[in-house]
């Protein structure tokens, strides 16, 4: 999985509780992404990061926040989880072609989150 | 795990046949394209990519064809094996844009022994 780990791999939580998912990479890639995947929707971008402390919103960012204090870690936080946030969450990394990479995004193994 | 294949178009082939999976893209400014394979319960896995200055690129048992005139991308898998059963989807990157990719919804490939 291109040196990407996600934790936890599975989580069940209750509505209204805070949840933090972690993505860790060993590739030293500049760009990191959080997606959610739901039946009928494919992969949808939540937030992404283009460097330490540099983040931006994706198409489905409401209810989510992110932080990147180190190159290798990208955290996704659900401040108050809702049932509509039940999903599978994937982290991805990439390095731009201009920086010697290929633009390809490589994905982690995913976190299955269930909000009851 | 299984939910990734729900609501997707399905292609069923016999083991040993060749498979062709198609993808239409909408942005003529896209200059980089990727095919991913996603098995049940796993993350998407890179298969092959192609840049817009090429029409064809080959890998091991896979070929990607790019037709920029009609904005069409295809993935050909030769001698399909049961291990090729998965969801396949394409992604495109817009020239000069951000590092974000636009993903297609995918097609589920089922290989019958």
Boltz contact constraints between the chains, C-beta under 6 A:
constraints:
  - contact:
      token1: [A, 31]
      token2: [B, 99]
      max_distance: 6.0
  - contact:
      token1: [A, 39]
      token2: [B, 3]
      max_distance: 6.0
  - contact:
      token1: [A, 39]
      token2: [B, 6]
      max_distance: 6.0
  - contact:
      token1: [A, 39]
      token2: [B, 7]
      max_distance: 6.0
  - contact:
      token1: [A, 40]
      token2: [B, 7]
      max_distance: 6.0
  - contact:
      token1: [A, 42]
      token2: [B, 103]
      max_distance: 6.0
  - contact:
      token1: [A, 42]
      token2: [B, 105]
      max_distance: 6.0
  - contact:
      token1: [A, 43]
      token2: [B, 103]
      max_distance: 6.0
  - contact:
      token1: [A, 90]
      token2: [B, 43]
      max_distance: 6.0
  - contact:
      token1: [A, 94]
      token2: [B, 99]
      max_distance: 6.0
  - contact:
      token1: [A, 96]
      token2: [B, 99]
      max_distance: 6.0
  - contact:
      token1: [A, 103]
      token2: [B, 32]
      max_distance: 6.0
  - contact:
      token1: [A, 103]
      token2: [B, 93]
      max_distance: 6.0
  - contact:
      token1: [A, 104]
      token2: [B, 46]
      max_distance: 6.0
  - contact:
      token1: [A, 104]
      token2: [B, 49]
      max_distance: 6.0
  - contact:
      token1: [A, 105]
      token2: [B, 101]
      max_distance: 6.0
  - contact:
      token1: [A, 107]
      token2: [B, 43]
      max_distance: 6.0
  - contact:
      token1: [A, 107]
      token2: [B, 44]
      max_distance: 6.0
  - contact:
      token1: [A, 108]
      token2: [B, 43]
      max_distance: 6.0
  - contact:
      token1: [A, 109]
      token2: [B, 43]
      max_distance: 6.0
  - contact:
      token1: [A, 110]
      token2: [B, 43]
      max_distance: 6.0
